Amino acid sequence: MNEKKPKIFARIKNWFVDMKAEFKRVVWPSFKKIRQNTLIVLIFVLLVGALIWILDWLFGWGLKSLINR
């Protein structure tokens, strides 16, 4: 029960050592894969933005039609 925690600077050092070891295990994507994924995200952002714009226009048109009756 009398186990002491390491001091704050020792814990910080251990955290950085562990983080460095973890970064060595990471499999980083290639530039080609990053470019491909970025293109996919941009396409979907544009598609969703266009869908929201169309729905906004349709609902606005429908609301104006109901109000002007």
N, C-alpha and C positions, 0 to 999 in steps of 0.2 A: 504494500500500500504506500510505501514511502518512495515510489519511483518519481523522480523529478523530470519535468519536461525540459528539453534542451532550451538554452537561452534563446532570446528572440533572434539574435544575429546568426546563430547556428541553424535555426529553423529557416530563416530567409535563405541562407547559403544552400541548405538542403533542397529548398524549393527550386532554386535556380538550377542546381545539379540535376534534379529530377526532370525539370522542364527541358533542359538540354538533351537529356537521354530520350525523352519522349519525342522531341523534334527529329531525332535521328531515325525513329521508327516510322515517321510519317511518309507515305507514298505521295509525292507531289505530282500533280497532273502536268502533262506536257503542254507546251504553248498551243499546239494544235487543238487539244481538248478544251483548253480555256477559251480559245477563240470560238470554237464550236458551241460550247455551252452559253457563252455571252450572246452569240447570234440567236440561239434558241430563246433565251430570256427576252431579248429585244423584240423578237417577232411576237411572242406571247403578250408582252406589255402593249404593243401596238394593237394587237387583235382585241384584247380586253378593253383597251381605251376606246377603240372604235365601237365595240359592242355597247359600252356604257353611253357613248355619245348618241348612238342610234336609239337606244332605249329612252334616254333623256328627251330626245327630239320627239319620239312617238308619244310618250306620256305627256309632254308639254302640248303637243298637237291635240291629243285626246281631251286634255283638261280644258284647253281653249274652246274646243268644239262643244263641250258640255256647258261651259259658262256662257257662250254666245247664243245659246238656244232661247 
